[in-house]
Amino acid sequence: MSNLIILIDQLARLAVAPLLLGLIATAALLLIVHNWRITLPALIVQYVLVGILLARAIPPGVAIIKPFAGAIVCLAISLAAQRADNARAARGESVAAKRVERSRHWSSLPAQFLVRVIAAVLMLTAAFGAAVRFPLPGDARELSLAAYTLVGGAVILIASTPEALNVGTGILMLLSGVEIGYMPLEPSITVSVLLGLMTLIVGIAVAYLVLADEGALSNSDDAPQQEATPGVAVARFVEEGA
């Protein structure tokens, strides 16, 4: 643990520009791409960058809570997403076909992608303008761009997608943006633990909603009941004999 704290402290002493560029890139990727196999690794990278940026304003031992909480949340959501994909495959449904069906027509896919790119560019422009005109209070004013970028990207992501996983990703981004803006004002271990606990609770709720949205919970609960019910076995035997 001490080696990780030292590593984060050393990374936090580097130039802030590469950290901000990496955070902006992950936020734009989460806003444009809606495939959990791509977005969840990007979300983990974003949590690491958020932890390093927080270490510029608060003690590294406090900032390290954010990457740990984010890694646990991403692992739980990835397991839930994989189980939901397995449930769809068991029903004979295709994940890609379902996404195309939600978009109604193949020709609308390029238009949707273009709209997401334009929304990402507008969000980054607005975040840069807000960081210049309305910098957040505190010692680390360079964190304003990171906070505005995460909050703006989260709001657009929540408003533009119907899937529980992407909405949950937007909520987690929103929490990260709020934490970057608030933690320099109150750099205490209590606030960091509470925000980390909130991240864990939201992540568990998102994982549950991902399973419930695709019917993975009902399928896993109904299958053992059907196998253990004697009436079902008798009915099958009578049907086969007839």
C-alpha positions, 0 to 999 in steps of 0.5 A, spaced: 500 500 500 505 504 501 508 503 494 502 505 491 501 511 495 508 513 493 507 512 486 501 516 486 504 522 489 510 521 484 505 521 478 501 527 481 508 531 481 508 531 474 505 536 469 498 537 469 496 537 462 497 530 460 493 528 466 487 533 463 488 530 456 487 523 458 481 525 463 478 528 457 480 522 452 476 517 457 470 522 458 469 523 450 470 515 449 465 514 454 460 519 451 461 516 444 462 509 445 456 505 448 460 498 448 461 496 455 468 492 453 471 498 451 467 503 456 469 499 463 476 499 461 476 506 460 472 508 466 478 504 470 483 509 467 479 515 468 478 513 476 486 512 476 487 519 473 482 522 478 486 519 483 492 522 481 489 529 480 486 529 487 493 527 490 495 534 487 490 537 492 489 532 498 494 527 501 495 521 496 493 516 502 486 519 501 486 520 494 488 512 493 481 511 495 478 513 489 482 508 484 480 502 489 473 504 489 473 505 482 476 498 480 471 494 485 465 498 481 468 496 474 469 489 476 462 488 479 459 491 473 463 487 468 461 481 471 454 483 471 454 485 464 457 479 462 452 475 465 447 479 462 450 477 455 450 470 457 442 470 458 441 474 452 445 468 448 441 463 452 435 466 449 438 466 442 438 473 442 444 477 439 447 483 443 449 486 436 442 485 433 439 488 439 443 494 439 441 495 432 434 494 433 434 499 438 437 504 433 431 502 428 435 502 422 442 501 420 442 507 416 441 511 423 447 508 426 452 513 423 448 519 424 447 517 432 455 516 432 456 523 429 451 526 434 455 523 439 461 526 437 458 533 436 455 533 443 462 531 446 466 537 442 460 542 444 461 539 451 469 540 451 468 547 449 463 549 454 467 545 460 473 549 457 469 556 457 466 554 464 473 553 467 476 559 464 470 564 466 468 560 473 474 557 476 472 552 482 474 555 489 480 552 492 488 551 491 488 547 485 484 551 480 487 547 474 482 541 477 476 546 474 477 543 467 477 536 469 470 537 474 466 541 469 468 535 463 466 530 468 460 533 470 458 535 463 459 529 460 455 525 465 449 529 464 449 528 456 451 521 457 445 520 462 440 524 458 442 521 451 442 513 452 436 508 455 441 503 457 442 502 464 449 500 464 451 507 460 446 511 465 450 508 471 456 510 467 454 517 467 452 517 474 459 514 476 462 520 472 458 525 475 460 523 482 467 523 480 466 530 477 463 532 484 469 529 488 474 533 484 470 539 485 469 538 492 475 534 495 480 540 495 475 544 499 474 539 504 481 534 504 479 529 510 479 522 510 472 522 512 469 525 506 473 521 502 471 515 505 464 517 504 464 519 497 468 512 496 462 508 499 457 512 495 461 510 489 461 503 491 453 503 493 452 506 486 456 501 482 452 495 486 446 498 484 448 499 477 450 492 476 443 489 479 440 494 474 444 491 468 442 484 470 434 486 471 434 490 465 436 484 461 432 479 465 438 475 467 436 475 474 429 472 473 432 467 468 437 464 474 432 464 479 426 461 475 431 455 472 432 452 479 425 452 481 423 449 474 428 443 475 426 442 482 418 442 481 416 435 481 409 437 477 414 439 471 417 433 471 411 429 471 408 433 466 414 432 461 413 424 462 406 424 461 407 428 454 413 424 452 408 417 453 403 420 450 
